[in-house]
Every structure is written in structure tokens, then in C-alpha cells.
């Protein structure tokens, strides 16, 4: 089993751990409603993708019937 020859200093350990932080998620604006959304994902507010409405609202479907 491998055993370290020297003790890892606090500075070296903390420098290595500093790279493991979690960054803020990247957000972009929806082209139709302007709400913040994750890129390459369906807009949770207006259900559109790349400027096209993908999912119709349930209320609108009931009104059509």
C-alpha cells in the first residue's frame, strides 16, 4: 500500500480543494417571454424552445375541445 513520504501542508491541501467549488448555474433569457432559463432546455415558464412553442397549456387544450 502506498504511504506518503511527507505530510501535505495546509496550503497545498487548501489550494487543491479550492478548485472543487460549485459554480452558479448558467442562465439565459427565453426568446419569447424573457424569463431566465437554462440553455438548451425547454423554458419552464412558456414551454417554448428556440422561439417555438412546443407544449400547449392544459387550459388552452380544454378550451379547444
N, C-alpha and C positions, 0 to 999 in steps of 0.2 A: 504494500500500500504506500502511496506517495505521501511524504511528510514535508511540509515547507521548511526550508533551511532557516529562514528568518521570519520574525514577526512582521505582519503587514501593519504599516503605520496608519494612524488615524487619517492623515491627509490623503494617502494613496487610496484607502478604503472609501472615504467620502467623495473623492474625485470620481471614482468608478461608479458609485451609487448615484451621483448627480445626473448621470445620463439616463437613468431609468424612470424619470418623472413622466407623468401622464400629461399630455398637452391638451389644450382646448380643442374641441371638435371644429372642423372647418365648416362654415355655413355660407350659403349663397342665397340670393334673393330669387323668389319664384317670378317667372316672367309674366304671369297673369295677375296674381294677387299681391305680389311683393312681400309675402311672408318669408321669414328665414326658414331654410330647409337644407338638408344635407345634399351635396352634389351627387348627381346620377341616381337619385331616388325620387319616387313619387312625392309630390307636395302633400303634406298631411292636411293642409287647410282646404285647398280647392281640388285635390285629386287630379292634378294635371302633370304631364311630363313633356318637356321640350316644347312648351307652348300649346300643347294639345290636351283637351280634356279626355281623360282615359276612363274614369269611373263616374257614372251618373249617380247623383244623390238618390237615396231611397225615397225621399219625399217627392222628387220630380218623377220617379217611376210610377208611384201610386197615382199621381195626378194625371198621368198619361192614360192609365187604364180606366 
